[in-house]
């Protein structure tokens, strides 16, 4: 996340009351792959946004299973060459027309500071909830 400049750190004092209320929490999931590597996935918990953002604006676009299967059948029938790729962090780095604030907590904060202390350590704050 740091190498891709996904986040711009901010102090709580730089945010309005509305920004703080609408700030989303970061959720992180870890999975152990068959090869033994640990893969982490992260996302912002956007449930707060459902009250003021239309569904089509907060939902991640995902191909339907039926659409994928139809495309695979057509490709096979027409003997097409197919290539796939994964754009690392594409949803985190997409251009948005509105600023979204995300609150990083606990272990995620520790990892970000460990990765780039110069950039993040001065932005770490502690609240009543730990």
DSSP file (Angstrom, degrees, kcal/mol; ACC not computed):
  #  RESIDUE AA STRUCTURE BP1 BP2  ACC     N-H-->O    O-->H-N    N-H-->O    O-->H-N    TCO  KAPPA ALPHA  PHI   PSI    X-CA   Y-CA   Z-CA
    1    1 A X      >       0   0    0      0, 0.0     5,-2.1     0, 0.0     6,-0.4   0.000 360.0 360.0 360.0 -36.5    0.0    0.0    0.0
    2    2 A X  T > 5 +     0   0    0      1,-0.2     3,-1.6     2,-0.2     5,-0.0   0.935 360.0  51.5 -69.8 -45.8    2.8    2.3    0.8
    3    3 A X  T 3 5S+     0   0    0      1,-0.3    -1,-0.2     2,-0.1     0, 0.0   0.786 111.6  48.7 -61.8 -27.5    4.8    1.8   -2.5
    4    4 A X  T 3 5S-     0   0    0      0, 0.0    -1,-0.3     0, 0.0    -2,-0.2   0.356 107.3-124.7 -96.4   4.8    1.6    2.5   -4.5
    5    5 A X  T < 5 +     0   0    0     -3,-1.6    -3,-0.2    -4,-0.2    -2,-0.1   0.899  56.3 151.8  52.2  46.7    0.8    5.7   -2.7
    6    6 A X      < +     0   0    0     -5,-2.1     2,-0.4     1,-0.1    -4,-0.1   0.865  60.0  45.3 -72.1 -36.9   -2.7    4.4   -1.8
    7    7 A X        -     0   0    0     -6,-0.4     2,-0.5    -5,-0.0    -1,-0.1  -0.847  58.7-161.6-114.9 145.4   -2.9    6.5    1.4
    8    8 A X        -     0   0    0     -2,-0.4    -2,-0.0    -3,-0.0     0, 0.0  -0.983  34.0-126.9-116.7 114.3   -2.0   10.1    2.2
    9    9 A X        -     0   0    0     -2,-0.5     2,-0.3   110,-0.1   111,-0.0  -0.301  30.5-177.3 -67.0 145.7   -1.7   10.4    6.0
   10   10 A X        -     0   0    0    113,-0.1     2,-0.3     5,-0.0     5,-0.0  -0.984  24.4-124.3-138.5 147.8   -3.7   13.0    7.8
   11   11 A X    >   -     0   0    0     -2,-0.3     3,-1.9     1,-0.1     4,-0.3  -0.655  28.7-117.9 -85.4 149.5   -4.0   14.1   11.4
   12   12 A X  G >  S+     0   0    0      1,-0.3     3,-1.7    -2,-0.3    -1,-0.1   0.850 114.8  62.9 -55.3 -33.5   -7.4   14.0   13.1
   13   13 A X  G 3  S+     0   0    0      1,-0.3    -1,-0.3    -3,-0.0    -3,-0.0   0.687  96.2  59.7 -66.4 -16.7   -7.2   17.8   13.6
   14   14 A X  G <  S+     0   0    0     -3,-1.9     2,-0.3     2,-0.1    -1,-0.3   0.517  95.0  81.2 -86.5  -6.5   -7.0   18.2    9.8
   15   15 A X  S <  S-     0   0    0     -3,-1.7     2,-0.1    -4,-0.3    -5,-0.0  -0.758  77.1-125.0-105.3 146.9  -10.4   16.6    9.3
   16   16 A X     >  -     0   0    0     -2,-0.3     4,-2.1     1,-0.1     5,-0.2  -0.326  33.4-104.7 -76.5 167.9  -13.9   18.1    9.7
   17   17 A X  H  > S+     0   0    0      1,-0.2     4,-2.3     2,-0.2     5,-0.2   0.911 124.3  51.3 -60.1 -41.9  -16.4   16.5   12.0
   18   18 A X  H  > S+     0   0    0      1,-0.2     4,-2.5     2,-0.2    -1,-0.2   0.903 107.2  53.1 -62.8 -41.7  -18.3   15.1    9.0
   19   19 A X  H  > S+     0   0    0      1,-0.2     4,-0.8     2,-0.2    -1,-0.2   0.913 110.7  47.5 -58.6 -42.6  -15.0   13.6    7.6
   20   20 A X  H  < S+     0   0    0     -4,-2.1     3,-0.4     1,-0.2    -2,-0.2   0.903 112.3  48.5 -66.8 -41.4  -14.5   11.9   10.9
   21   21 A X  H  < S+     0   0    0     -4,-2.3    -1,-0.2     1,-0.2    -2,-0.2   0.889 116.5  42.8 -65.8 -38.7  -18.1   10.5   11.1
   22   22 A X  H  < S+     0   0    0     -4,-2.5    -1,-0.2    -5,-0.2    -2,-0.2   0.505  84.7 122.9 -87.4  -4.5  -17.9    9.2    7.5
   23   23 A X     <  -     0   0    0     -4,-0.8     2,-0.3    -3,-0.4    79,-0.2  -0.328  56.2-136.5 -61.4 137.5  -14.4    7.8    7.8
   24   24 A X  E     -a  102   0A   0     77,-2.8    79,-3.8    23,-0.0     2,-0.3  -0.659  10.4-122.1 -95.8 150.6  -14.3    4.0    7.0
   25   25 A X  E     -aB 103  45A   0     20,-0.5    20,-3.3    -2,-0.3     2,-0.4  -0.686  23.8-123.4 -88.3 144.5  -12.5    1.4    8.9
   26   26 A X  E     - B   0  44A   0     77,-1.9     2,-0.4    -2,-0.3    18,-0.2  -0.746  23.4-161.0 -87.9 133.8   -9.9   -0.8    7.1
   27   27 A X  E     - B   0  43A   0     16,-3.4    16,-2.4    -2,-0.4     2,-0.4  -0.944   5.0-165.3-114.5 137.1  -10.5   -4.5    7.3
   28   28 A X  E     - B   0  42A   0     -2,-0.4     2,-0.4    14,-0.2    14,-0.2  -0.983   4.5-167.6-127.9 135.2   -7.6   -7.0    6.6
   29   29 A X  E     - B   0  41A   0     12,-3.5    12,-3.1    -2,-0.4     2,-0.4  -0.961   6.0-158.1-119.5 135.8   -7.8  -10.7    5.9
   30   30 A X  E     - B   0  40A   0     -2,-0.4     2,-0.4    10,-0.2    10,-0.2  -0.916   9.8-176.1-113.3 142.0   -4.9  -13.1    5.9
   31   31 A X  E     - B   0  39A   0      8,-2.5     8,-3.2    -2,-0.4     2,-0.6  -1.000  22.6-134.9-137.9 135.3   -4.9  -16.4    4.1
   32   32 A X  E     - B   0  38A   0     -2,-0.4     6,-0.2     6,-0.2     5,-0.1  -0.806  26.8-143.8 -89.9 121.1   -2.2  -19.1    4.0
   33   33 A X    >   -     0   0    0      4,-3.3     3,-1.9    -2,-0.6    -1,-0.0  -0.330  26.3-103.9 -79.2 165.7   -1.7  -20.3    0.5
   34   34 A X  T 3  S+     0   0    0      1,-0.3    -1,-0.1     2,-0.1    -2,-0.0   0.824 122.0  57.9 -59.0 -31.9   -0.9  -23.9   -0.4
   35   35 A X  T 3  S-     0   0    0      2,-0.1    -1,-0.3     1,-0.1     3,-0.1   0.557 122.1-106.7 -77.1  -6.3    2.7  -23.0   -1.0
   36   36 A X  S <  S+     0   0    0     -3,-1.9    -2,-0.1     1,-0.4    -1,-0.1   0.203  77.0 131.8 102.7 -16.1    3.0  -21.7    2.6
   37   37 A X        -     0   0    0     -5,-0.1    -4,-3.3     1,-0.1     2,-0.5  -0.373  55.9-127.0 -68.9 149.3    3.0  -17.9    1.7
   38   38 A X  E     -B   32   0A   0     -6,-0.2     2,-0.5    -3,-0.1    -6,-0.2  -0.868  22.6-163.3 -97.2 127.8    0.7  -15.6    3.6
   39   39 A X  E     -B   31   0A   0     -8,-3.2    -8,-2.5    -2,-0.5     2,-0.4  -0.943   3.3-157.1-112.8 130.5   -1.5  -13.4    1.4
   40   40 A X  E     -B   30   0A   0     -2,-0.5     2,-0.4   -10,-0.2   -10,-0.2  -0.877   7.1-170.9-108.5 138.8   -3.2  -10.4    2.8
   41   41 A X  E     -B   29   0A   0    -12,-3.1   -12,-3.5    -2,-0.4     2,-0.3  -0.973   7.5-171.5-124.3 142.7   -6.3   -8.8    1.4
   42   42 A X  E     +B   28   0A   0     -2,-0.4     2,-0.3   -14,-0.2   -14,-0.2  -0.949   9.6 166.6-133.7 154.1   -7.6   -5.5    2.6
   43   43 A X  E     -B   27   0A   0    -16,-2.4   -16,-3.4    -2,-0.3     2,-0.4  -0.982  37.5-106.5-157.6 158.0  -10.7   -3.4    2.0
   44   44 A X  E     -B   26   0A   0     -2,-0.3     2,-1.3   -18,-0.2   -18,-0.2  -0.735  35.4-120.4 -85.9 136.7  -12.5   -0.5    3.5
   45   45 A X  E >   -B   25   0A   0    -20,-3.3     3,-0.6    -2,-0.4   -20,-0.5  -0.653  35.5-179.5 -78.5  96.3  -15.6   -1.4    5.4
   46   46 A X  G >>  +     0   0    0     -2,-1.3     3,-1.2     1,-0.2     4,-0.6   0.248  46.4 110.0 -87.1  12.6  -18.1    0.6    3.3
   47   47 A X  G >4 S+     0   0    0      1,-0.3     3,-1.0     2,-0.2     4,-0.3   0.841  74.4  60.4 -58.7 -32.4  -21.3   -0.2    5.3
   48   48 A X  G X4 S+     0   0    0     -3,-0.6     3,-1.0     1,-0.2    -1,-0.3   0.839  97.9  59.7 -60.7 -32.8  -21.4    3.4    6.6
   49   49 A X  G X> S+     0   0    0     -3,-1.2     4,-1.9     1,-0.2     3,-1.5   0.662  81.1  83.9 -73.3 -16.5  -21.7    4.7    3.0
   50   50 A X  G << S+     0   0    0     -3,-1.0    -1,-0.2    -4,-0.6    -2,-0.1   0.751  84.5  58.8 -62.3 -23.0  -24.9    2.8    2.2
   51   51 A X  G <4 S+     0   0    0     -3,-1.0    -1,-0.3    -4,-0.3    -2,-0.1   0.708 122.6  18.8 -80.2 -18.1  -27.0    5.5    3.8
   52   52 A X  T <4 S+     0   0    0     -3,-1.5     2,-0.4    -4,-0.2    -2,-0.2   0.419 111.7  70.0-134.2   1.9  -25.8    8.3    1.5
   53   53 A X  S  < S-     0   0    0     -4,-1.9    -1,-0.1     2,-0.0     5,-0.1  -0.987  82.6-112.3-124.1 131.6  -24.2    6.7   -1.6
   54   54 A X    >>  -     0   0    0     -2,-0.4     3,-2.0     1,-0.1     4,-0.9  -0.287  30.3-115.7 -59.8 145.5  -26.2    4.9   -4.3
   55   55 A X  H >> S+     0   0    0      1,-0.3     4,-1.7     2,-0.2     3,-0.8   0.846 113.5  58.8 -52.3 -41.7  -25.5    1.2   -4.5
   56   56 A X  H 34 S+     0   0    0      1,-0.2    -1,-0.3     2,-0.2    -2,-0.1   0.718 105.9  51.4 -65.2 -17.7  -24.0    1.3   -8.0
   57   57 A X  H <4 S+     0   0    0     -3,-2.0    -1,-0.2     1,-0.1    -2,-0.2   0.701 115.9  37.0 -90.8 -21.1  -21.4    3.8   -6.7
   58   58 A X  H << S+     0   0    0     -4,-0.9     2,-0.3    -3,-0.8    -2,-0.2   0.550  95.3  93.4-108.0  -7.1  -20.2    1.7   -3.7
   59   59 A X  S  < S-     0   0    0     -4,-1.7     2,-0.4    -5,-0.2    -5,-0.0  -0.668  75.6-123.4 -86.7 138.7  -20.4   -1.8   -5.1
   60   60 A X        -     0   0    0     -2,-0.3     2,-0.4     1,-0.1    -2,-0.1  -0.642  30.3-116.5 -76.3 132.8  -17.2   -3.4   -6.7
   61   61 A X        +     0   0    0     -2,-0.4     2,-0.4    -5,-0.0    -1,-0.1  -0.582  42.4 175.4 -73.5 128.1  -17.9   -4.4  -10.2
   62   62 A X        -     0   0    0     -2,-0.4     2,-0.1     0, 0.0    -3,-0.0  -0.996  32.2-113.5-136.3 138.0  -17.5   -8.2  -10.5
   63   63 A X        -     0   0    0     -2,-0.4     2,-0.2     1,-0.1     3,-0.0  -0.422  35.1-117.0 -68.4 143.3  -18.1  -10.5  -13.4
   64   64 A X     >  -     0   0    0      1,-0.1     4,-2.4    -2,-0.1     5,-0.2  -0.504  16.9-123.4 -77.0 152.2  -21.0  -12.9  -13.0
   65   65 A X  H  > S+     0   0    0      1,-0.2     4,-2.5     2,-0.2     5,-0.2   0.909 114.1  51.7 -60.4 -42.1  -20.2  -16.6  -13.0
   66   66 A X  H  > S+     0   0    0      1,-0.2     4,-2.3     2,-0.2    -1,-0.2   0.915 109.8  48.7 -62.4 -43.6  -22.6  -17.1  -15.9
   67   67 A X  H  > S+     0   0    0      1,-0.2     4,-2.1     2,-0.2    -1,-0.2   0.895 111.6  49.8 -63.5 -40.8  -21.0  -14.3  -17.9
   68   68 A X  H  X S+     0   0    0     -4,-2.4     4,-2.3     2,-0.2    -2,-0.2   0.926 111.2  48.5 -63.5 -45.4  -17.5  -15.7  -17.3
   69   69 A X  H  X S+     0   0    0     -4,-2.5     4,-2.4     1,-0.2    -2,-0.2   0.902 110.5  50.9 -63.5 -41.5  -18.6  -19.2  -18.4
   70   70 A X  H  X S+     0   0    0     -4,-2.3     4,-2.3     1,-0.2    -1,-0.2   0.917 110.6  49.4 -61.8 -42.5  -20.3  -17.9  -21.6
   71   71 A X  H  X S+     0   0    0     -4,-2.1     4,-2.5     1,-0.2    -2,-0.2   0.896 110.6  50.4 -63.7 -39.9  -17.1  -16.0  -22.4
   72   72 A X  H  X S+     0   0    0     -4,-2.3     4,-2.4     2,-0.2    -2,-0.2   0.894 110.1  50.1 -64.9 -40.4  -15.0  -19.1  -21.9
   73   73 A X  H  X S+     0   0    0     -4,-2.4     4,-2.7     2,-0.2    -2,-0.2   0.925 112.1  47.2 -64.3 -44.6  -17.2  -21.2  -24.1
   74   74 A X  H  X S+     0   0    0     -4,-2.3     4,-2.4     2,-0.2    -2,-0.2   0.929 112.1  50.4 -62.1 -45.3  -17.1  -18.6  -26.9
   75   75 A X  H  <>S+     0   0    0     -4,-2.5     5,-2.8     1,-0.2     4,-0.2   0.915 113.8  44.7 -59.3 -44.0  -13.3  -18.4  -26.6
   76   76 A X  H ><5S+     0   0    0     -4,-2.4     3,-1.1     3,-0.2    -2,-0.2   0.924 112.9  50.4 -67.0 -44.4  -12.9  -22.2  -26.7
   77   77 A X  H 3<5S+     0   0    0     -4,-2.7    -2,-0.2     1,-0.3    -1,-0.2   0.867 116.2  41.7 -61.9 -38.1  -15.3  -22.5  -29.7
   78   78 A X  T 3<5S-     0   0    0     -4,-2.4    -1,-0.3    -5,-0.2    -2,-0.2   0.329 109.2-123.3 -93.5   7.0  -13.5  -19.8  -31.7
   79   79 A X  T < 5 +     0   0    0     -3,-1.1    -3,-0.2    -4,-0.2     2,-0.2   0.880  48.8 174.5  53.5  43.5  -10.1  -21.1  -30.7
   80   80 A X      < -     0   0    0     -5,-2.8     2,-0.4    -6,-0.2    -1,-0.2  -0.480  34.4-121.0 -79.0 149.4   -9.1  -17.7  -29.2
   81   81 A X        -     0   0    0     -2,-0.2     2,-0.4     2,-0.0    -1,-0.1  -0.781  34.0-163.4 -85.3 134.1   -5.9  -17.0  -27.4
   82   82 A X        -     0   0    0     -2,-0.4     2,-0.4     2,-0.0     0, 0.0  -0.963  12.9-177.6-126.0 136.7   -6.7  -15.8  -23.9
   83   83 A X        -     0   0    0     -2,-0.4     2,-0.3     2,-0.0    -2,-0.0  -0.981   6.4-164.5-129.2 145.0   -4.4  -14.0  -21.4
   84   84 A X        -     0   0    0     -2,-0.4     2,-0.3     2,-0.0    -2,-0.0  -0.894   7.1-179.8-124.7 157.5   -5.3  -13.0  -17.9
   85   85 A X        -     0   0    0     -2,-0.3     2,-0.5     2,-0.0    -2,-0.0  -0.982  21.9-135.9-150.9 160.8   -3.6  -10.6  -15.5
   86   86 A X        -     0   0    0     -2,-0.3     2,-1.0     2,-0.0    -2,-0.0  -0.984  12.3-150.4-120.1 121.6   -4.0   -9.2  -12.0
   87   87 A X    >   -     0   0    0     -2,-0.5     3,-1.8     1,-0.0     4,-0.2  -0.819  28.3-127.9 -94.2 104.1   -3.5   -5.5  -11.4
   88   88 A X  T 3  S-     0   0    0     -2,-1.0    -2,-0.0     1,-0.3    -1,-0.0  -0.261  83.5  -4.8 -58.2 123.9   -2.3   -5.4   -7.8
   89   89 A X  T 3> S+     0   0    0      3,-0.1     4,-1.8     1,-0.1    -1,-0.3   0.753  82.6 151.5  68.8  25.1   -4.3   -3.0   -5.7
   90   90 A X  H <> S+     0   0    0     -3,-1.8     4,-0.6     1,-0.2    -2,-0.1   0.886  71.2  46.2 -61.3 -41.2   -6.4   -1.8   -8.6
   91   91 A X  H >4 S+     0   0    0      1,-0.2     3,-0.6    -4,-0.2    -1,-0.2   0.882 112.6  51.3 -69.4 -35.7   -9.5   -0.9   -6.5
   92   92 A X  H 34 S+     0   0    0      1,-0.2    -1,-0.2   -85,-0.0    -2,-0.2   0.815 116.4  40.7 -67.9 -29.3   -7.3    0.8   -3.9
   93   93 A X  H 3< S+     0   0    0     -4,-1.8    -1,-0.2     2,-0.1    -2,-0.2   0.378  84.8 123.2-102.6   4.0   -5.6    2.9   -6.5
   94   94 A X  S << S-     0   0    0     -3,-0.6     2,-0.3    -4,-0.6    -3,-0.0  -0.300  70.3-103.1 -68.6 151.9   -8.5    3.8   -8.8
   95   95 A X        -     0   0    0      2,-0.0     2,-0.3     1,-0.0    -1,-0.1  -0.572  41.5-168.4 -73.8 131.6   -9.3    7.4   -9.4
   96   96 A X        -     0   0    0     -2,-0.3     4,-0.0    -3,-0.1     3,-0.0  -0.910  26.6-142.0-122.2 151.1  -12.3    8.6   -7.5
   97   97 A X  S    S+     0   0    0     -2,-0.3     2,-0.4     1,-0.1    -1,-0.1   0.461  88.6  48.4 -89.7  -0.2  -14.2   11.8   -7.8
   98   98 A X  S    S-     0   0    0      2,-0.0     2,-0.2     0, 0.0    -1,-0.1  -1.000  87.6-112.8-140.7 140.5  -14.7   12.2   -4.1
   99   99 A X        -     0   0    0     -2,-0.4     2,-0.4    -3,-0.0    -2,-0.0  -0.495  29.0-163.6 -72.7 136.8  -12.2   11.9   -1.2
  100  100 A X        -     0   0    0     -2,-0.2     2,-0.4    -4,-0.0   -77,-0.1  -0.989   7.2-148.0-123.0 129.9  -12.7    9.0    1.1
  101  101 A X        -     0   0    0     -2,-0.4   -77,-2.8   -82,-0.2     2,-0.4  -0.822  13.0-167.3 -99.1 135.7  -11.1    8.8    4.6
  102  102 A X  E     -a   24   0A   0     -2,-0.4     2,-0.6   -79,-0.2   -77,-0.2  -0.979  13.1-142.0-124.7 133.2  -10.0    5.5    5.9
  103  103 A X  E     -a   25   0A   0    -79,-3.8   -77,-1.9    -2,-0.4     2,-0.4  -0.843  12.9-157.0 -96.4 121.3   -9.0    4.8    9.5
  104  104 A X        -     0   0    0     -2,-0.6     2,-0.3   -79,-0.2   -77,-0.1  -0.808  17.8-171.2 -94.6 138.7   -6.2    2.3   10.0
  105  105 A X    >>  -     0   0    0     -2,-0.4     3,-1.5   -79,-0.2     4,-0.7  -0.897  36.5 -30.9-131.7 159.3   -6.1    0.6   13.3
  106  106 A X  H 3> S+     0   0    0     -2,-0.3     4,-2.2     1,-0.3     3,-0.3  -0.023 124.6  15.3  44.4-115.4   -3.9   -1.7   15.4
  107  107 A X  H 3> S+     0   0    0      1,-0.2     4,-2.6     2,-0.2    -1,-0.3   0.840 125.5  56.6 -62.5 -36.3   -1.7   -4.1   13.4
  108  108 A X  H <> S+     0   0    0     -3,-1.5     4,-2.3     2,-0.2    -1,-0.2   0.912 108.2  48.7 -62.9 -40.6   -2.3   -2.3   10.1
  109  109 A X  H  X S+     0   0    0     -4,-0.7     4,-2.6    -3,-0.3     5,-0.3   0.940 110.6  50.8 -61.5 -47.1   -0.9    0.9   11.7
  110  110 A X  H  X S+     0   0    0     -4,-2.2     4,-2.4     1,-0.2    -2,-0.2   0.909 111.3  48.1 -57.5 -43.5    2.1   -1.0   13.1
  111  111 A X  H  X S+     0   0    0     -4,-2.6     4,-2.2     2,-0.2    -1,-0.2   0.902 111.6  49.0 -65.6 -41.7    2.8   -2.5    9.6
  112  112 A X  H  X S+     0   0    0     -4,-2.3     4,-2.2     2,-0.2    -2,-0.2   0.915 113.8  45.8 -65.3 -43.0    2.6    0.9    7.9
  113  113 A X  H  < S+     0   0    0     -4,-2.6    -2,-0.2     1,-0.2    -1,-0.2   0.895 112.3  51.5 -67.3 -39.4    4.9    2.5   10.4
  114  114 A X  H  < S+     0   0    0     -4,-2.4     3,-0.4    -5,-0.3    -2,-0.2   0.899 112.1  47.3 -62.1 -40.2    7.3   -0.4   10.2
  115  115 A X  H  < S+     0   0    0     -4,-2.2    -2,-0.2     1,-0.2    -1,-0.2   0.882 136.3   4.8 -69.2 -40.0    7.4   -0.1    6.4
  116  116 A X    >X  +     0   0    0     -4,-2.2     4,-1.8    -5,-0.2     3,-0.6  -0.550  64.8 169.6-148.8  76.0    7.9    3.7    6.2
  117  117 A X  H 3> S+     0   0    0     -3,-0.4     4,-2.0     1,-0.2     5,-0.4   0.849  79.1  59.2 -60.8 -35.4    8.4    5.3    9.7
  118  118 A X  H 34 S+     0   0    0      1,-0.2    -1,-0.2     2,-0.2     4,-0.2   0.885 112.4  39.0 -60.8 -38.7    9.4    8.6    8.2
  119  119 A X  H <4 S+     0   0    0     -3,-0.6    -1,-0.2    -7,-0.1    -2,-0.2   0.833 129.8  22.4 -81.5 -33.5    6.1    9.0    6.4
  120  120 A X  H >< S+     0   0    0     -4,-1.8     3,-2.3    -8,-0.2     4,-0.4   0.738  93.8  83.2-112.5 -26.2    3.7    7.6    9.0
  121  121 A X  G >< S+     0   0    0     -4,-2.0     3,-1.2    -5,-0.3    -3,-0.1   0.822  90.4  56.1 -59.6 -34.2    4.9    7.7   12.6
  122  122 A X  G 3  S+     0   0    0     -5,-0.4    -1,-0.3     1,-0.2    -2,-0.1   0.590 104.8  55.6 -72.4  -8.2    4.0   11.4   13.2
  123  123 A X  G <  S+     0   0    0     -3,-2.3     2,-0.4  -112,-0.1    -1,-0.2   0.435  77.5 111.9-102.6  -2.2    0.3   10.5   12.2
  124  124 A X    <   +     0   0    0     -3,-1.2     2,-0.3    -4,-0.4  -113,-0.0  -0.607  43.3 173.7 -77.0 125.6   -0.2    7.7   14.7
  125  125 A X        -     0   0    0     -2,-0.4     2,-0.4  -113,-0.0    -2,-0.1  -0.873  23.6-135.6-127.3 163.1   -2.7    8.8   17.4
  126  126 A X        -     0   0    0     -2,-0.3     2,-0.2     3,-0.0    -2,-0.0  -0.962  19.7-171.9-121.6 135.9   -4.4    6.9   20.2
  127  127 A X    >   -     0   0    0     -2,-0.4     3,-1.9     1,-0.0     0, 0.0  -0.647  43.5 -90.6-117.9 179.7   -8.1    7.1   21.1
  128  128 A X  T 3  S+     0   0    0      1,-0.3    -1,-0.0    -2,-0.2    -2,-0.0   0.788 122.7  58.0 -59.8 -28.8  -10.2    5.8   24.0
  129  129 A X  T 3         0   0    0      1,-0.1    -1,-0.3     0, 0.0    -3,-0.0   0.451 360.0 360.0 -86.3   1.3  -11.0    2.6   22.1
  130  130 A X    <         0   0    0     -3,-1.9   -24,-0.2   -24,-0.0    -2,-0.1   0.444 360.0 360.0  84.9 360.0   -7.2    1.7   21.8
